[in-house]
Amino acid sequence: MFPFYFRRVEVIGRENLPLSGSVILAPTHRSRWDSVLIPYAAGHHITGRHLRYMVTADEMTGLQGWLIQRLGGFPVNTTRPAIASLRHGVELLERGEALVIFPEGDIFRQRHVQPLKPGLARLAIQAECSTQSGVNIVPISLSYSHSFVPWRCRVRILIGSPLPVSHYCNGSPKNSAKKLTSALQTAMEELAAQT
């Protein structure tokens, strides 16, 4: 499908993807295509790992919802996240799985990174500090040659170095999550500047 729709899909930094252990992939969110391009860039055929997605509940409807569910997505109400959804995310990490969370929350057409939601860091801190499972967060930048991703546009995907969550498990969970969110924001902005 990609060679037909896109003129070019360039992926840089696959060597930064952990092949084992708990990992959160944290991509920018620029298009509905992102959910399909992340498995292409970092999915089972690359790492031997199936990806699980934490997806806003409103994106889990119709044909798109059916596809996202088949890709490993599960819904989360971002305005009022249910404890069960968050617990499920923590359990996936405790089992050493790969979880995809779009930390900006929504789709943004601008190239610059939006302020990150705190949920990803809180989830990562909770999973790491309770089990010392070695959670890593991998920042990813997706960039399209056109904002609304028309036919034959180009895509560039940059995969950054992992951030070990264990480095942020000192102090209160709230302060640790703030520091981790800030570090991830910086890492994502540095990647976005290269696209």
Summary of the structure (lengths in Angstrom):
residues: 195
radius of gyration: 15.7
end to end distance: 23.2
largest distance: 50.3
contacts: 619
relative contact order: 0.21
helix: 42%
strand: 21%
